[in-house]
């Protein structure tokens, strides 16, 4: 890539940019010897505190955009897709091989899924119109909840209009200040926010380190009334999974509830794609709370909680995210119920996804790409070492007809910036080979740029 002049930044912004890069990389320059510390400023109505531009993090956001402008990079986010986005998509009139879709089993455009949604619209319209407490329920709500409960071997299930909201509302409702919540260090934002809402004591343990979890519970469990352990079935940033059998042992040993966020695991993990419990060979009834979403394999939107009847009844009356939110849209409930039925009766979709993932992972490693801890189940990152290089790599691939999003700081540590590939059963072998080869060649081109080396350090991944 041809170096560009540092245009578009004034001197103050350049200094901020230097500090930002150094802070992200863990380097801290010595303060100037001749400058005295600035005197504290008294806050006045005109000090700017009420200016939205002074919200925490906004200046860093502005600098990120300035950094991109300096090196001639486009904004890779919020691009307008002009058709259904699966293995391929259309952006700005051009067709791309697409790796930015959660449609793991290609069900979003399945004729039966579309027909179920259309039929629900014809009868019930597009909205439930109010909370289910107020507006009542529709047959699709009950059918979807019944089928999800059966899938996870649970007594009951409740669906929410948001996957993020399902975690926040559930954890916030069942835990209290005298309780303990322990979660994986890489847990989703919704888990952390739910814990904060509950005001329970919150602790994290190193990613997938079950021994550390055991030690933490041994030292703390006796100080609290209830305890909740929360993990994910398939971690969306790294593409790896926890040891569910050990987790079940620990929750029984320490008298704790175990909650598994199965958002990315359903349709992906296990011989038939049934999820983490099948992947680990564990009875799903040994897990107290199964959480999941309908926006991935199930081709819809929203979240669900499957568990004991008492838990579900409690959430329907006590969790704000259910009581004070509109009921799930009837066509979305019908679409997800149809998708669940199709995926269970067509295991060949899961097998196709498994073959696609194996090909991608093997070819990526053969080309020397850093795929981190990914186990090769639908989510495979390619680590590149810093945010600017990740955005530059995404743009180079975009120019070659491959759409994949960069994951940059603060979503991940600066040195763990990456491209994150979501794979589907509908990707062809040719598309996989094209994408992997394009990544390897583009990384090499970026690594040869003196400008990128000077500003951001090496483009090669350094591991998570």
C-alpha angles and dihedrals in degrees: 000000000000113000116244133207118261093252123154096044127098121211094265091052091048090055090049090049092052091050092047094053093045092049093049092050093047096249119130119192120218113260117255111273096216099048120092119219110269115255114251112263121230112234113243132174087260097048091102098244090129093052110108088221088069094059110126111273097014094105090052089050089052091048091051089056091046091051089053092049091051092059096036099253125154124224103265094196132086095020114171113248114204099197140022108305114226128120086337134023140181121238123175090349094305126110117232137188098245128216097164101084132099091208090118097168099031094246099132092088098031110136093231093051092050092046092052091052092047092050092051091050091051092055106029106018124229101300140048083218097217145006113312087239088062106027098034127230137294126222090251092061093055095042093051093046092048092051095046092048090052092048091057095038091244132140096237147352139206126203124215130198091242134040091209089048092050091061095042094046096044099046091040091052103045101040128069139190092270091055135087127231119191119184139171113273090241095050118144120269090249091061092051092047092048090053091049091050091053092053088219121143106276126203133167131209127209113279112286091343101139093174090058089050090052091051092047093051091045091057099039112025096086092059096063140057104225127016130201127192114198126192137155125246094219118010110230097213101044104022097229134122138221129245098262095183091058091045091055090050091051096047089053092045094051099034094242136142116248119214121187121197100213097178095128100022101069110095092010113060124065134029092288096027093252092140143252095327091059092042091053098038092239129142104250089219088069088071114079100207129023115193124186146151136240094212097083122043092358095062096225139079137264137049140265142209119207121189145097119347091244091057093049093047090049093051092048090058105028110032112091093209089064104031095047100036129081116260119262111281109264095231091051092050090049093047093051093047089052092047091051091052093048095048091050093051096042107055089164088080090062091048091052090051090050091053092048092051094047091051093049095048095045094047093045092053091045088056091051097251119155107238094172117208096335115143090203099253109138094299118075122165125201108208116213105173107245141034099247092052090047091054091044091050091049090052094049090052091047089055087054094051099262119122114203129144127235119230109213142170129328091028087059132009112282094249090050095057110141152158112257117212119202110197128203136196087247097063113108126224089247091055092050094050092046092052098046093047090048091052094051093047093046093049089053091051093049091047090056092057111104090201094058091045091053096046104037111013124242118346094217114103118258098195132259 
